Amino acid sequence: MRVTQSMLGHNSLRHLSNSYGRLNKIYDQINTGKKITRPSDDPVVAMRGITLRAHRNEIQQFKRNFAEAHNWIDNTDAALNQAGEAMHRINVLVNRAANETMEEDGKQAIADEIKQIKEQLINIANTKVGDRYIFSGTATNEPTVGGNINTEAVEIELGKGIKIPVNVTTEKVFSNDFFAKIDQVVEDIENGGDVQQHIGPMERLMNDLVTERTSLGARANRVDLMEERVGMQEIMARQLQSDNEDAEYEQLITEMVKEESLLRASLGVSARVIQPTLIDFLR
């Protein structure tokens, strides 16, 4: 095959263009810190990056869900703690009214205090976090006392397909029967009824609060463990994404030096191969 001067010139320009292209790609990787700047650079890396990024987005959503779960659990625990202290005080007053001989004024004072504690318990039962009632099941827009509530659990997804109930419903605490028993205590204290019979029921109401708070604490511990696991998954996902997309500067610098050397050599060879033409002498 006959090789002409123009063929040599075209080949030299093509090789120089390829060399500049490789250098430009290396410069882009160094400047952006990424292996690719567009999917066409490496479709495999691009597709794997989409999958890893979707996984990280899912983990980020779970982390936001954990914040929501902690908000529910922490506020519920605080409310149950206050309710437990209030019921402890009612127990003290009921025992005093049942076991001590006192005048009517003393009994009325105890009854009045229990009434005030009941009002405080109603306030605790109607605790709101933001615009949601936390003891009203999934009917969070309805007050626990005096509203059309339900006993459904509020569940938050904290893992792939794993939902954890984060609330305590009124079937466990703050039910109508809960407040009716307190009203009956007040009525018997004021009317001279048998107060002794209420000691056991009041202790059970207090114990029910403690039991529910303990159950809530167990769920809180599980949420903490799951959050720790999701945190580790995030670290691993970030590392996988970095390995897949991030450029290795040491390797890029080595390749850049090599390509620059090849470019200089190519320029030198091209200058020697592309010989002067008659036109150059006629200028």
C-alpha positions in Angstrom: 0.0 0.0 0.0 1.3 3.4 -1.0 1.7 5.8 2.0 1.4 9.4 1.1 2.4 12.5 2.9 -1.2 13.4 3.5 -1.8 10.0 5.1 1.1 10.6 7.5 -0.3 14.0 8.3 -3.8 12.7 9.0 -2.4 9.8 11.2 -0.2 12.2 13.1 -3.2 14.5 13.8 -5.4 11.6 14.8 -2.8 10.3 17.3 -2.3 13.8 18.7 -6.1 14.2 19.1 -6.4 10.9 20.9 -3.5 11.9 23.2 -5.1 15.2 24.0 -8.4 13.4 24.6 -6.9 11.1 27.1 -5.2 14.0 28.8 -8.4 15.9 28.9 -10.2 12.9 30.6 -7.4 12.7 33.2 -7.7 16.4 33.9 -11.5 16.1 34.3 -11.0 13.3 36.8 -8.5 15.2 38.8 -10.6 18.4 38.8 -13.9 16.6 39.7 -12.4 13.9 41.9 -14.7 11.4 40.0 -13.9 8.5 37.7 -16.6 9.6 35.2 -18.3 12.9 34.4 -21.0 11.4 32.2 -22.6 8.0 31.9 -21.0 7.3 28.5 -17.5 7.5 30.1 -18.2 4.1 31.8 -21.7 2.7 31.7 -20.9 0.0 34.3 -19.7 2.5 36.8 -22.7 4.8 36.1 -25.3 2.0 36.6 -23.6 0.8 39.8 -23.5 4.4 41.0 -27.3 4.7 40.5 -27.9 1.6 42.5 -25.6 2.7 45.3 -27.0 6.2 45.4 -30.6 4.8 45.6 -29.4 2.6 48.5 -27.9 5.6 50.3 -31.1 7.6 49.8 -33.1 4.8 51.4 -30.7 4.7 54.4 -31.1 8.5 54.7 -34.9 8.1 54.8 -34.5 5.5 57.5 -32.4 7.9 59.5 -35.1 10.5 59.3 -37.6 7.9 60.4 -35.4 7.2 63.4 -35.6 10.8 64.4 -39.4 10.6 64.2 -39.4 7.4 66.2 -37.2 8.9 69.0 -39.5 11.9 69.1 -42.6 9.7 69.7 -40.9 7.4 72.2 -39.2 10.1 74.2 -42.3 12.2 74.5 -44.4 9.2 75.4 -41.9 8.1 78.0 -41.9 11.5 79.6 -45.7 11.6 79.7 -45.9 8.1 81.3 -43.3 9.2 83.9 -45.4 12.2 84.9 -48.5 10.0 84.9 -46.8 7.5 87.1 -45.8 10.1 89.6 -49.4 11.5 89.6 -50.8 8.0 90.3 -48.3 7.4 93.1 -49.6 10.6 94.7 -53.2 9.4 94.3 -52.2 6.1 95.9 -50.7 7.9 98.9 -53.9 10.0 99.3 -56.2 7.0 99.0 -54.3 5.0 101.6 -54.4 8.1 103.9 -58.2 8.5 103.4 -58.8 4.8 104.0 -56.5 4.2 107.0 -56.7 7.5 108.9 -59.6 8.8 111.0 -60.1 12.4 109.9 -62.7 15.0 109.9 -64.8 15.9 106.8 -62.6 18.9 106.0 -59.6 16.6 105.8 -61.4 14.1 103.5 -62.6 16.9 101.3 -59.1 18.3 101.0 -57.9 14.8 99.8 -60.8 14.6 97.4 -60.1 18.0 96.0 -56.4 17.2 95.5 -57.3 14.0 93.7 -59.6 15.9 91.4 -56.7 18.3 90.5 -54.5 15.3 89.9 -57.1 13.8 87.6 -57.2 17.1 85.6 -53.4 16.9 85.3 -53.7 13.3 84.1 -56.2 14.4 81.5 -53.7 17.0 80.3 -51.0 14.3 80.2 -53.3 12.0 78.2 -53.9 14.8 75.7 -50.2 15.4 75.2 -49.4 16.8 71.8 -46.2 16.7 69.8 -46.5 19.3 67.2 -50.1 19.0 66.1 -50.5 15.3 66.9 -52.0 13.7 70.0 -49.6 10.9 71.0 -52.0 8.7 73.0 -54.9 8.7 70.4 -53.7 5.8 68.2 -53.6 6.7 64.6 -56.3 9.3 65.1 -53.6 11.8 66.0 -55.9 14.8 65.2 -58.3 13.7 68.0 -57.7 14.4 71.7 -57.3 11.3 73.8 -59.8 12.3 76.4 -63.0 13.5 74.7 -62.2 12.6 71.1 -63.0 9.9 68.7 -59.8 7.9 69.1 -58.8 4.4 68.1 -56.4 1.8 69.5 -54.3 1.2 66.4 -50.6 1.4 66.8 -48.5 4.1 65.1 -45.8 2.2 63.2 -42.7 3.7 61.6 -40.6 1.8 59.1 -37.0 1.7 60.5 -35.7 -1.0 58.1 -36.6 -2.7 54.9 -40.0 -4.1 55.7 -39.5 -3.6 59.5 -42.1 -1.4 61.2 -41.9 -0.6 64.9 -44.9 0.6 67.0 -43.8 3.8 68.7 -46.9 4.8 70.7 -48.9 3.6 73.7 -52.7 3.4 73.0 -55.6 4.2 75.4 -56.5 0.5 75.8 -53.3 0.3 77.9 -53.5 3.7 79.7 -55.8 6.7 80.0 -58.9 4.7 79.1 -62.4 5.8 80.1 -62.3 3.1 82.8 -59.0 4.6 84.1 -60.7 8.0 84.8 -64.0 6.4 85.9 -62.1 4.6 88.8 -60.5 7.8 89.9 -64.0 9.5 89.9 -65.3 6.6 92.0 -62.6 7.1 94.6 -63.4 10.8 94.9 -67.1 10.1 95.2 -66.6 7.6 98.0 -64.2 9.9 99.9 -66.7 12.8 99.7 -69.7 10.6 100.6 -68.2 8.5 103.3 -68.1 5.3 101.1 -65.7 2.4 101.4 -62.4 3.9 100.4 -60.4 0.8 101.4 -61.7 -1.1 98.3 -60.0 1.4 96.0 -56.5 0.7 97.3 -56.0 -2.3 95.1 -57.4 -0.9 91.9 -55.4 2.3 92.3 -52.2 0.3 92.7 -53.1 -1.7 89.6 -53.6 1.5 87.6 -50.1 2.7 88.7 -48.6 -0.7 87.9 -50.2 -0.6 84.4 -48.4 2.7 83.7 -45.1 1.2 84.9 -45.6 -1.9 82.8 -46.4 0.1 79.6 -43.4 2.4 80.3 -41.2 -0.7 80.6 -42.5 -2.1 77.3 -41.9 1.2 75.7 -38.3 1.2 77.0 -37.8 -2.2 75.5 -38.9 -0.9 72.1 -36.6 2.2 72.6 -33.7 -0.2 73.1 -34.5 -2.0 69.9 -34.8 1.2 68.0 -31.3 2.2 69.3 -29.8 -1.1 68.1 -31.5 -0.8 64.7 -30.2 2.8 64.4 -26.7 1.7 65.2 -27.0 -1.0 62.5 -28.3 1.5 59.9 -25.4 3.8 60.8 -23.0 1.1 60.0 -24.8 0.4 56.7 -24.5 4.0 55.8 -20.7 3.9 56.4 -20.4 0.8 54.2 -22.6 2.3 51.5 -20.6 5.5 51.4 -17.4 3.4 51.1 -18.8 1.4 48.3 -19.9 4.5 46.5 -16.5 6.1 47.0 -14.8 3.0 45.6 -17.1 3.0 42.6 -17.0 6.7 41.7 -14.1 8.5 43.3 -10.9 8.9 41.4 -7.6 7.7 42.7 -5.3 10.7 42.6 -2.0 8.8 42.8 -2.9 6.7 39.8 -4.2 9.7 37.9 -1.0 11.6 38.5 1.0 8.7 37.2 -1.2 8.4 34.1 -1.0 12.1 33.5 2.8 12.1 33.6 2.9 9.1 31.2 0.4 10.8 28.8 2.3 14.1 28.8 5.5 12.2 28.0 3.8 10.4 25.1 2.3 13.6 23.9 5.7 15.3 23.8 7.2 12.3 22.0 4.3 12.3 19.5 4.7 16.0 18.8 8.4 15.4 18.2 7.8 12.5 15.9 5.1 14.4 14.0 7.4 17.3 13.5 9.9 15.0 11.8 7.4 12.9 9.8 5.5 15.8 8.3 8.1 17.0 5.8 8.1 20.5 4.2 6.2 20.8 1.0 6.7 22.9 -2.1 4.2 25.4 -0.8 6.6 26.1 2.1 9.3 27.1 -0.3 7.1 29.3 -2.4 6.0 31.5 0.6 
